[in-house]
Amino acid sequence: MRTEPSRQEQQQLSRLHALESWADAEKLARTLSQRHPQHTLAWKLLVASLQAQGRGDEALRMLERRVAVRPRD
């Protein structure tokens, strides 16, 4: 089992974020963070996409989960 998303998945997530396609970025980031809980980029972009959609409370909950998984990152 891979410990991180493929390069293509990471590029797609970064591209969606850069295009400000927040709902699509959220969906992919959520999938990748569940499949690869140690991968920081997926969590960071999940939190950012939630914030961009005005869902600060949910973003905070995801940030707390991320810190629980990777407390020193």
N, C-alpha and C positions, 0 to 999 in steps of 0.2 A: 504494500500500500504506500502510495506517495505521501510524503510528509508536507508537501506544499503544492499549491495549484500549478498547473502547467504554465509555461511561459505564455502561451496563447491566452489562457484564462486571465492571467495577470495583466496582459496587455489590453484585453477586452475590458476589464474592469477599469483600468486607468483611462482608457479612451472614453468610456461612458461617463466617468467622473469629469474629465476635461470638457466633454460636450454638455455637461450639466443635465444629463439625462438621468435625473435623480431616481425615479421609480425603477428604471432598468438597472441602474447601478446598485440600488438597494437590494433588488431581487438577487442579482449575481453575488454581491458581497455577502448576503445572508447565506446563500448556498455554500459559498467557499468557506466562510467562517465556521459553518457546521461541519463540513467535510474535513477541514484543516484548521482545527481550533488553535494551533500554535502559530499560525501565519498572521503576522501583524498587519500587513497591508489590507487584507480583507476586513478585519475589524475596524481599522481606521477609516476606511472608505464607507463602511456600513454606518458608522457614527456620523460621518460628514454628510452622507446622503440623507439620513434621517433629520439632521439639523437643517439642511437646506430645504426640506419639505415642511419645516415648522413643527417637527415632532420632537421637541427638545426633551420631554420626559422619557420617551422611548430611547432616544439617543443616550441619555444619561444611564439608563438601565443597561444598555448594550456596552457602554464604556465600563461600567462596574463589572459586568461579566468578563470583559476583555482583561481587566486588571486582575481579576481572580485567576484567569488562565495564565497570564504573563505579567506577574507583578513588577518585574524590573524593567519592563520595556516601555 
